[in-house]
């Protein structure tokens, strides 16, 4: 087994894409033992691919086809994985903020701030119906409902808001901690790469599938990348 780093080629000329703009669409070079499905497009330099190929394969550096030592292959694989993990880490807070906007879009910032005061007033009022609780009483009057009903609604809504917020923060922190703790083992690069690609099952869902000519209901696992935030899916199934 050998380790190759290579580019796609022009299907007409056989020349590497790194050398000349292709005349036609991309094609895979004819490398003995090359399995396209197992080729890895490098995240840090996407024109290149990594692959394990047959011992009889011969590299052609002039056409951007290089044979790597096991150590060089491991380092390329590590750079590829760490690049993607760092990119995911950079994206986590944006993904979290976008998801927060979708979940809490009905809450204006001022309503969220006022909710804290109304929540404390609502609890005080339920403990003592003579409590001032000016904001709760004003909202109940404007809404045309009993002040006790209003107090209960405020408490339920505020606690629901807090639970959702805590869950979102916890999910983000969990994946961020997981990425920060990832260690790529250069002595065992394939194991580290497989760990990076690992998925985890976070729940199940019902789907309809065609089986023996008819639609049937089936329970399938919901899976996400172990090192992907995918916060919408995690939030709904965890």
Beta strands, then each sheet from edge to edge (+ up, - down):
strand 1: 2-7
strand 2: 9-10
strand 3: 26-27
strand 4: 40-41
strand 5: 48-53
strand 6: 65-68
strand 7: 199-211
strand 8: 214-225
sheet 1: 4+ 5- 1+ 6-
sheet 2: 2+ 3-
sheet 3: 7+ 8-
end
